[in-house]
Amino acid sequence: MQLNETIIVPVIIAIVELIKGLGLPRKFSAIAAVILGIGIGIFYLHPMDIKYGIFEGIVFGLTAAGLYSGTKNTIQQMRNGHNGN
């Protein structure tokens, strides 16, 4: 992975948050992240290899959705005083 690819996941998270602010229901945020990831994979990362672009885009989209969800859940648990034990 090149340095310029490491910024893709935070960019996907930021765009999904922007779209949610414009009215996208929270339950569709993971789907939006995957769709954005596929678009980035096809048009930015691998425009000459569509199949690989789709695959890598799905990976980036799912990574963004999981990172957001995991961070959100951790913060909620910390605020509620639960330590996971």
N, CA, C and O atoms as a GROMACS GRO file, in nm:
protein
  340
    1MET      N    1   0.085  -0.118   0.000
    1MET     CA    2   0.000   0.000   0.000
    1MET      C    3   0.089   0.123   0.000
    1MET      O    4   0.183   0.134   0.079
    2GLN      N    5   0.058   0.215  -0.088
    2GLN     CA    6   0.134   0.338  -0.096
    2GLN      C    7   0.081   0.440   0.003
    2GLN      O    8  -0.031   0.427   0.053
    3LEU      N    9   0.160   0.539   0.031
    3LEU     CA   10   0.121   0.642   0.127
    3LEU      C   11  -0.009   0.712   0.088
    3LEU      O   12  -0.092   0.741   0.174
    4ASN      N   13  -0.027   0.739  -0.041
    4ASN     CA   14  -0.149   0.809  -0.084
    4ASN      C   15  -0.273   0.723  -0.066
    4ASN      O   16  -0.384   0.777  -0.060
    5GLU      N   17  -0.259   0.591  -0.058
    5GLU     CA   18  -0.374   0.503  -0.036
    5GLU      C   19  -0.415   0.498   0.111
    5GLU      O   20  -0.528   0.462   0.142
    6THR      N   21  -0.325   0.533   0.201
    6THR     CA   22  -0.358   0.526   0.344
    6THR      C   23  -0.460   0.632   0.385
    6THR      O   24  -0.523   0.619   0.489
    7ILE      N   25  -0.476   0.734   0.307
    7ILE     CA   26  -0.570   0.841   0.340
    7ILE      C   27  -0.712   0.808   0.292
    7ILE      O   28  -0.805   0.880   0.328
    8ILE      N   29  -0.729   0.703   0.214
    8ILE     CA   30  -0.860   0.673   0.155
    8ILE      C   31  -0.964   0.641   0.261
    8ILE      O   32  -1.076   0.691   0.253
    9VAL      N   33  -0.930   0.561   0.360
    9VAL     CA   34  -1.028   0.523   0.464
    9VAL      C   35  -1.079   0.646   0.539
    9VAL      O   36  -1.201   0.661   0.552
   10PRO      N   37  -0.993   0.734   0.590
   10PRO     CA   38  -1.045   0.854   0.657
   10PRO      C   39  -1.127   0.944   0.563
   10PRO      O   40  -1.222   1.009   0.607
   11VAL      N   41  -1.091   0.949   0.436
   11VAL     CA   42  -1.168   1.029   0.340
   11VAL      C   43  -1.307   0.970   0.322
   11VAL      O   44  -1.405   1.044   0.317
   12ILE      N   45  -1.317   0.838   0.313
   12ILE     CA   46  -1.448   0.773   0.301
   12ILE      C   47  -1.532   0.802   0.425
   12ILE      O   48  -1.651   0.835   0.414
   13ILE      N   49  -1.472   0.791   0.543
   13ILE     CA   50  -1.545   0.821   0.667
   13ILE      C   51  -1.596   0.965   0.666
   13ILE      O   52  -1.710   0.991   0.702
   14ALA      N   53  -1.510   1.058   0.626
   14ALA     CA   54  -1.549   1.199   0.624
   14ALA      C   55  -1.663   1.224   0.525
   14ALA      O   56  -1.756   1.299   0.556
   15ILE      N   57  -1.656   1.164   0.407
   15ILE     CA   58  -1.761   1.184   0.308
   15ILE      C   59  -1.894   1.124   0.356
   15ILE      O   60  -1.999   1.184   0.337
   16VAL      N   61  -1.888   1.007   0.418
   16VAL     CA   62  -2.010   0.945   0.470
   16VAL      C   63  -2.070   1.033   0.580
   16VAL      O   64  -2.192   1.050   0.585
   17GLU      N   65  -1.986   1.088   0.667
   17GLU     CA   66  -2.036   1.179   0.771
   17GLU      C   67  -2.101   1.302   0.709
   17GLU      O   68  -2.204   1.350   0.758
   18LEU      N   69  -2.043   1.353   0.604
   18LEU     CA   70  -2.101   1.468   0.534
   18LEU      C   71  -2.237   1.432   0.475
   18LEU      O   72  -2.333   1.509   0.486
   19ILE      N   73  -2.245   1.315   0.413
   19ILE     CA   74  -2.371   1.270   0.354
   19ILE      C   75  -2.476   1.246   0.463
   19ILE      O   76  -2.594   1.277   0.443
   20LYS      N   77  -2.434   1.192   0.577
   20LYS     CA   78  -2.528   1.174   0.688
   20LYS      C   79  -2.579   1.309   0.738
   20LYS      O   80  -2.696   1.322   0.774
   21GLY      N   81  -2.492   1.408   0.739
   21GLY     CA   82  -2.533   1.542   0.778
   21GLY      C   83  -2.633   1.604   0.682
   21GLY      O   84  -2.710   1.692   0.719
   22LEU      N   85  -2.632   1.556   0.558
   22LEU     CA   86  -2.726   1.604   0.457
   22LEU      C   87  -2.857   1.526   0.456
   22LEU      O   88  -2.947   1.555   0.378
   23GLY      N   89  -2.866   1.424   0.545
   23GLY     CA   90  -2.993   1.354   0.557
   23GLY      C   91  -2.991   1.204   0.535
   23GLY      O   92  -3.096   1.140   0.544
   24LEU      N   93  -2.877   1.145   0.508
   24LEU     CA   94  -2.870   1.000   0.491
   24LEU      C   95  -2.896   0.932   0.626
   24LEU      O   96  -2.829   0.964   0.724
   25PRO      N   97  -2.993   0.840   0.632
   25PRO     CA   98  -3.017   0.768   0.759
   25PRO      C   99  -2.893   0.687   0.800
   25PRO      O  100  -2.823   0.632   0.714
   26ARG      N  101  -2.868   0.680   0.930
   26ARG     CA  102  -2.750   0.610   0.982
   26ARG      C  103  -2.742   0.465   0.936
   26ARG      O  104  -2.633   0.413   0.915
   27LYS      N  105  -2.857   0.400   0.921
   27LYS     CA  106  -2.855   0.258   0.885
   27LYS      C  107  -2.797   0.234   0.746
   27LYS      O  108  -2.760   0.121   0.714
   28PHE      N  109  -2.789   0.337   0.663
   28PHE     CA  110  -2.734   0.323   0.528
   28PHE      C  111  -2.588   0.368   0.519
   28PHE      O  112  -2.532   0.368   0.409
   29SER      N  113  -2.527   0.407   0.630
   29SER     CA  114  -2.391   0.460   0.624
   29SER      C  115  -2.289   0.355   0.580
   29SER      O  116  -2.195   0.388   0.508
   30ALA      N  117  -2.304   0.230   0.623
   30ALA     CA  118  -2.209   0.126   0.582
   30ALA      C  119  -2.220   0.098   0.432
   30ALA      O  120  -2.119   0.079   0.364
   31ILE      N  121  -2.342   0.098   0.382
   31ILE     CA  122  -2.362   0.077   0.238
   31ILE      C  123  -2.300   0.193   0.160
   31ILE      O  124  -2.237   0.172   0.056
   32ALA      N  125  -2.320   0.314   0.210
   32ALA     CA  126  -2.262   0.432   0.144
   32ALA      C  127  -2.110   0.424   0.143
   32ALA      O  128  -2.047   0.460   0.044
   33ALA      N  129  -2.051   0.376   0.253
   33ALA     CA  130  -1.905   0.364   0.260
   33ALA      C  131  -1.854   0.264   0.157
   33ALA      O  132  -1.752   0.288   0.092
   34VAL      N  133  -1.924   0.153   0.142
   34VAL     CA  134  -1.880   0.052   0.043
   34VAL      C  135  -1.896   0.106  -0.098
   34VAL      O  136  -1.809   0.085  -0.182
   35ILE      N  137  -2.006   0.173  -0.125
   35ILE     CA  138  -2.026   0.230  -0.259
   35ILE      C  139  -1.918   0.334  -0.290
   35ILE      O  140  -1.864   0.336  -0.401
   36LEU      N  141  -1.888   0.419  -0.194
   36LEU     CA  142  -1.780   0.516  -0.214
   36LEU      C  143  -1.646   0.446  -0.237
   36LEU      O  144  -1.569   0.484  -0.325
   37GLY      N  145  -1.621   0.342  -0.157
   37GLY     CA  146  -1.497   0.266  -0.173
   37GLY      C  147  -1.486   0.205  -0.311
   37GLY      O  148  -1.379   0.209  -0.372
   38ILE      N  149  -1.595   0.148  -0.362
   38ILE     CA  150  -1.593   0.090  -0.496
   38ILE      C  151  -1.566   0.198  -0.601
   38ILE      O  152  -1.488   0.177  -0.694
   39GLY      N  153  -1.631   0.311  -0.585
   39GLY     CA  154  -1.607   0.421  -0.679
   39GLY      C  155  -1.462   0.466  -0.679
   39GLY      O  156  -1.403   0.487  -0.785
   40ILE      N  157  -1.404   0.480  -0.561
   40ILE     CA  158  -1.264   0.519  -0.550
   40ILE      C  159  -1.174   0.410  -0.608
   40ILE      O  160  -1.076   0.438  -0.676
   41GLY      N  161  -1.209   0.284  -0.579
   41GLY     CA  162  -1.130   0.172  -0.632
   41GLY      C  163  -1.128   0.167  -0.783
   41GLY      O  164  -1.024   0.141  -0.844
   42ILE      N  165  -1.244   0.192  -0.843
   42ILE     CA  166  -1.253   0.184  -0.989
   42ILE      C  167  -1.192   0.307  -1.057
   42ILE      O  168  -1.114   0.293  -1.151
   43PHE      N  169  -1.227   0.426  -1.009
   43PHE     CA  170  -1.190   0.547  -1.082
   43PHE      C  171  -1.056   0.607  -1.039
   43PHE      O  172  -0.995   0.680  -1.117
   44TYR      N  173  -1.009   0.576  -0.919
   44TYR     CA  174  -0.884   0.637  -0.872
   44TYR      C  175  -0.771   0.534  -0.860
   44TYR      O  176  -0.661   0.558  -0.910
   45LEU      N  177  -0.798   0.422  -0.796
   45LEU     CA  178  -0.691   0.326  -0.769
   45LEU      C  179  -0.655   0.238  -0.888
   45LEU      O  180  -0.538   0.221  -0.920
   46HIS      N  181  -0.758   0.182  -0.954
   46HIS     CA  182  -0.732   0.085  -1.061
   46HIS      C  183  -0.826   0.106  -1.179
   46HIS      O  184  -0.910   0.021  -1.207
   47PRO      N  185  -0.813   0.217  -1.248
   47PRO     CA  186  -0.904   0.242  -1.360
   47PRO      C  187  -0.886   0.145  -1.478
   47PRO      O  188  -0.976   0.130  -1.560
   48MET      N  189  -0.772   0.080  -1.486
   48MET     CA  190  -0.747  -0.013  -1.596
   48MET      C  191  -0.784  -0.157  -1.561
   48MET      O  192  -0.784  -0.244  -1.648
   49ASP      N  193  -0.815  -0.183  -1.435
   49ASP     CA  194  -0.850  -0.318  -1.390
   49ASP      C  195  -0.975  -0.309  -1.302
   49ASP      O  196  -0.964  -0.298  -1.180
   50ILE      N  197  -1.091  -0.312  -1.364
   50ILE     CA  198  -1.217  -0.289  -1.295
   50ILE      C  199  -1.241  -0.390  -1.184
   50ILE      O  200  -1.283  -0.354  -1.074
   51LYS      N  201  -1.214  -0.517  -1.211
   51LYS     CA  202  -1.238  -0.621  -1.109
   51LYS      C  203  -1.154  -0.596  -0.985
   51LYS      O  204  -1.205  -0.605  -0.873
   52TYR      N  205  -1.029  -0.565  -1.002
   52TYR     CA  206  -0.943  -0.538  -0.887
   52TYR      C  207  -0.984  -0.409  -0.818
   52TYR      O  208  -0.977  -0.399  -0.696
   53GLY      N  209  -1.026  -0.310  -0.896
   53GLY     CA  210  -1.074  -0.185  -0.838
   53GLY      C  211  -1.197  -0.206  -0.752
   53GLY      O  212  -1.209  -0.147  -0.644
   54ILE      N  213  -1.289  -0.290  -0.798
   54ILE     CA  214  -1.408  -0.322  -0.719
   54ILE      C  215  -1.368  -0.393  -0.591
   54ILE      O  216  -1.416  -0.359  -0.483
   55PHE      N  217  -1.281  -0.493  -0.604
   55PHE     CA  218  -1.238  -0.568  -0.487
   55PHE      C  219  -1.171  -0.478  -0.384
   55PHE      O  220  -1.208  -0.479  -0.266
   56GLU      N  221  -1.074  -0.400  -0.428
   56GLU     CA  222  -1.003  -0.314  -0.334
   56GLU      C  223  -1.095  -0.205  -0.279
   56GLU      O  224  -1.081  -0.165  -0.163
   57GLY      N  225  -1.188  -0.157  -0.360
   57GLY     CA  226  -1.284  -0.059  -0.313
   57GLY      C  227  -1.374  -0.114  -0.203
   57GLY      O  228  -1.405  -0.044  -0.106
   58ILE      N  229  -1.418  -0.240  -0.220
   58ILE     CA  230  -1.498  -0.304  -0.116
   58ILE      C  231  -1.419  -0.314   0.014
   58ILE      O  232  -1.471  -0.288   0.122
   59VAL      N  233  -1.292  -0.351   0.002
   59VAL     CA  234  -1.207  -0.363   0.121
   59VAL      C  235  -1.194  -0.228   0.191
   59VAL      O  236  -1.209  -0.220   0.313
   60PHE      N  237  -1.168  -0.123   0.116
   60PHE     CA  238  -1.156   0.011   0.176
   60PHE      C  239  -1.288   0.057   0.238
   60PHE      O  240  -1.289   0.114   0.347
   61GLY      N  241  -1.400   0.032   0.168
   61GLY     CA  242  -1.530   0.072   0.220
   61GLY      C  243  -1.566  -0.001   0.348
   61GLY      O  244  -1.614   0.060   0.443
   62LEU      N  245  -1.544  -0.133   0.351
   62LEU     CA  246  -1.574  -0.210   0.472
   62LEU      C  247  -1.480  -0.171   0.586
   62LEU      O  248  -1.521  -0.169   0.702
   63THR      N  249  -1.356  -0.141   0.554
   63THR     CA  250  -1.262  -0.096   0.656
   63THR      C  251  -1.308   0.036   0.716
   63THR      O  252  -1.304   0.053   0.838
   64ALA      N  253  -1.352   0.128   0.633
   64ALA     CA  254  -1.401   0.258   0.682
   64ALA      C  255  -1.524   0.239   0.770
   64ALA      O  256  -1.534   0.301   0.876
   65ALA      N  257  -1.616   0.154   0.728
   65ALA     CA  258  -1.738   0.131   0.806
   65ALA      C  259  -1.705   0.066   0.940
   65ALA      O  260  -1.760   0.105   1.043
   66GLY      N  261  -1.615  -0.030   0.939
   66GLY     CA  262  -1.576  -0.098   1.063
   66GLY      C  263  -1.499  -0.009   1.157
   66GLY      O  264  -1.521  -0.013   1.278
   67LEU      N  265  -1.410   0.072   1.104
   67LEU     CA  266  -1.332   0.164   1.187
   67LEU      C  267  -1.424   0.264   1.255
   67LEU      O  268  -1.410   0.292   1.374
   68TYR      N  269  -1.518   0.318   1.180
   68TYR     CA  270  -1.612   0.414   1.237
   68TYR      C  271  -1.697   0.348   1.345
   68TYR      O  272  -1.712   0.401   1.454
   69SER      N  273  -1.752   0.231   1.314
   69SER     CA  274  -1.840   0.161   1.408
   69SER      C  275  -1.765   0.122   1.535
   69SER      O  276  -1.817   0.140   1.645
   70GLY      N  277  -1.646   0.068   1.521
   70GLY     CA  278  -1.568   0.027   1.637
   70GLY      C  279  -1.531   0.144   1.726
   70GLY      O  280  -1.539   0.135   1.848
   71THR      N  281  -1.490   0.254   1.665
   71THR     CA  282  -1.455   0.373   1.742
   71THR      C  283  -1.576   0.429   1.814
   71THR      O  284  -1.568   0.466   1.931
   72LYS      N  285  -1.690   0.435   1.744
   72LYS     CA  286  -1.813   0.486   1.805
   72LYS      C  287  -1.854   0.401   1.924
   72LYS      O  288  -1.890   0.455   2.029
   73ASN      N  289  -1.850   0.270   1.910
   73ASN     CA  290  -1.888   0.180   2.018
   73ASN      C  291  -1.794   0.191   2.137
   73ASN      O  292  -1.838   0.187   2.252
   74THR      N  293  -1.666   0.204   2.111
   74THR     CA  294  -1.568   0.220   2.219
   74THR      C  295  -1.593   0.348   2.297
   74THR      O  296  -1.589   0.348   2.420
   75ILE      N  297  -1.617   0.455   2.228
   75ILE     CA  298  -1.642   0.584   2.294
   75ILE      C  299  -1.771   0.577   2.377
   75ILE      O  300  -1.775   0.629   2.488
   76GLN      N  301  -1.875   0.513   2.323
   76GLN     CA  302  -2.000   0.500   2.398
   76GLN      C  303  -1.979   0.418   2.525
   76GLN      O  304  -2.033   0.452   2.630
   77GLN      N  305  -1.902   0.310   2.517
   77GLN     CA  306  -1.876   0.229   2.635
   77GLN      C  307  -1.796   0.306   2.739
   77GLN      O  308  -1.822   0.294   2.859
   78MET      N  309  -1.701   0.385   2.695
   78MET     CA  310  -1.620   0.463   2.789
   78MET      C  311  -1.708   0.568   2.858
   78MET      O  312  -1.691   0.593   2.977
   79ARG      N  313  -1.799   0.628   2.785
   79ARG     CA  314  -1.888   0.728   2.845
   79ARG      C  315  -1.984   0.665   2.945
   79ARG      O  316  -2.020   0.729   3.044
   80ASN      N  317  -2.024   0.542   2.921
   80ASN     CA  318  -2.115   0.472   3.010
   80ASN      C  319  -2.043   0.406   3.128
   80ASN      O  320  -2.108   0.352   3.218
   81GLY      N  321  -1.911   0.410   3.129
   81GLY     CA  322  -1.835   0.355   3.240
   81GLY      C  323  -1.813   0.205   3.233
   81GLY      O  324  -1.778   0.143   3.334
   82HIS      N  325  -1.833   0.145   3.117
   82HIS     CA  326  -1.811   0.002   3.104
   82HIS      C  327  -1.670  -0.022   3.051
   82HIS      O  328  -1.624   0.046   2.960
   83ASN      N  329  -1.603  -0.119   3.111
   83ASN     CA  330  -1.468  -0.148   3.067
   83ASN      C  331  -1.458  -0.279   2.989
   83ASN      O  332  -1.347  -0.323   2.958
   84GLY      N  333  -1.569  -0.342   2.956
   84GLY     CA  334  -1.570  -0.463   2.876
   84GLY      C  335  -1.549  -0.590   2.955
   84GLY      O  336  -1.540  -0.698   2.896
   85ASN      N  337  -1.540  -0.583   3.087
   85ASN     CA  338  -1.520  -0.702   3.170
   85ASN      C  339  -1.650  -0.751   3.226
   85ASN      O  340  -1.653  -0.851   3.298
   0.00000   0.00000   0.00000
